[in-house]
Amino acid sequence: MTISLFLGAALAFLGVALGAFGAHALKDKFPEPKHEQYWNTAVQYQMYHALGLLVIGILSMDGLFGASILLSWASYLMFAGVIFFSGSLYVLAITGVKKLGAITPIGGLLFLVAWVLVIIEVLS
């Protein structure tokens, strides 16, 4: 599953870049001190799930699990989870718009469903 490997590598690259950006360019520019922690949490979860996408890509290679609809869905859900979870936290950290916090749990739910699909595929 080349798309999972691509997305995982791209999200990992962006995670490193956004982590450095937050630590250097945004240092002392967050609306409130706790917003820096929001940024760091977004980067952390983005990196975890970038690695998850790389694992899914490896599992999907010939000789392991091969083409799997469950792994395909898991990769899409993981990517969407990064967009909703990390994306909402990035915007919240920069803008301070608290209503964006309502979107974050949607991303968390997408992460959970993605990991359940990986578990089901690995156990079946």
Buried (B, 14 or more C-beta within 10 A) or exposed (E): BEBBBEBBBEBBEBBBEBBEBBEEEBEEEBEEEEBBEBBBBBBBBBBBBBBBBBBBBBBBBEEEBEEBEBBBBBBBBBBBBBBBBBBBBBBBBBEBEEEBEEBBEBBEBBBEBBBEBBEEBEEE
